[in-house]
């Protein structure tokens, strides 16, 4: 199963950080197909343009999943962050989900919230994969963005507000979030969760880190676009990220394993 996941996420698909306007348009396409109709089941979205891309996204690392053969965007996930420079000092779950009494988990910046996970319905078919298994693997692939981003930026705590089904899936792969509040009605019933950095780094299932390592190696070999993105970002400082450490580590040891990367 592990090799099947790796092959699909690293050969048939590509996980890409949103860094330019073309990427943003692909992101909007996914959100319009998946998130907009899902959210409109619960409330009327007055400003669709703002729903598809807004100020919260400017304060985030956003990843899109691209099908390599067709170059079609099929999925996305967002890592919304708070640090000393960011204008927004509340998580989306606090601003829009009514989650309160979590300030004790946010004493030390940076922190982040994983949100806006989306995967289109009309995925390419693979003869050896059921539709359900295909979706499960791609969901895992999107979640590997947590590991990638966690390695690059020293978040103290990762938050997420999620449905029970997603919690169970993540738990199976070692992303063992803990509930930090009561269930809220946030476009359906959801529960706020959090996980400390050291626990996620130590316990996340190796498959997630194998995917992350593949993309971290690619980044280390071709870092210019990422560095330019960080240098132009109003809320990020290149010296606060571990990009130079990553470049040096990979160049000095191109065959590095997950265990050694995390040592």
KACORHU-V626600 format. One record per pair of residues at least 12 apart in sequence whose ideal C-beta (glycine too) atoms are under 6 Angstrom apart, sorted by sequence separation. I is the first residue (numbers start at 1). J is the second residue. If there is no record, write none. Layout:
((I & J) (I & J))
This chain:
((64 & 76) (80 & 92) (179 & 191) (180 & 192) (63 & 77) (179 & 193) (180 & 194) (62 & 78) (177 & 193) (60 & 78) (61 & 79) (177 & 195) (60 & 79) (119 & 138) (60 & 80) (31 & 52) (92 & 113) (91 & 113) (92 & 115) (28 & 52) (56 & 80) (223 & 247) (28 & 53) (84 & 109) (83 & 109) (220 & 246) (59 & 86) (82 & 109) (83 & 110) (163 & 190) (220 & 247) (162 & 190) (59 & 88) (81 & 110) (82 & 111) (161 & 190) (174 & 203) (175 & 204) (174 & 204) (216 & 246) (220 & 250) (81 & 112) (161 & 192) (174 & 205) (114 & 146) (173 & 205) (79 & 112) (80 & 113) (160 & 193) (217 & 250) (80 & 115) (159 & 194) (173 & 208) (27 & 64) (78 & 115) (157 & 194) (158 & 195) (26 & 64) (78 & 116) (157 & 196) (77 & 117) (156 & 197) (76 & 118) (155 & 197) (30 & 73) (112 & 155) (18 & 62) (29 & 73) (75 & 119) (111 & 155) (110 & 155) (111 & 156) (213 & 258) (17 & 63) (18 & 64) (30 & 76) (74 & 120) (111 & 157) (112 & 158) (113 & 159) (114 & 160) (26 & 73) (15 & 63) (16 & 64) (108 & 156) (213 & 261) (27 & 76) (209 & 258) (15 & 65) (16 & 66) (13 & 65) (14 & 66) (105 & 157) (206 & 258) (13 & 67) (14 & 68) (67 & 124) (147 & 208) (147 & 209) (75 & 138) (97 & 161) (144 & 208) (148 & 212) (77 & 142) (147 & 212) (75 & 142) (144 & 211) (148 & 215) (77 & 145) (91 & 159) (93 & 161) (144 & 212) (79 & 149) (65 & 142) (102 & 180) (63 & 145) (99 & 181) (35 & 118) (34 & 118) (34 & 120) (98 & 184) (33 & 120) (97 & 184) (30 & 118) (61 & 149) (153 & 241) (97 & 186) (105 & 194) (152 & 241) (152 & 242) (99 & 192) (93 & 192) (8 & 137) (5 & 137) (9 & 141) (42 & 187) (39 & 187) (86 & 235) (85 & 235) (15 & 215) (5 & 207) (9 & 211) (6 & 210) (10 & 214) (2 & 207) (19 & 225) (19 & 229))
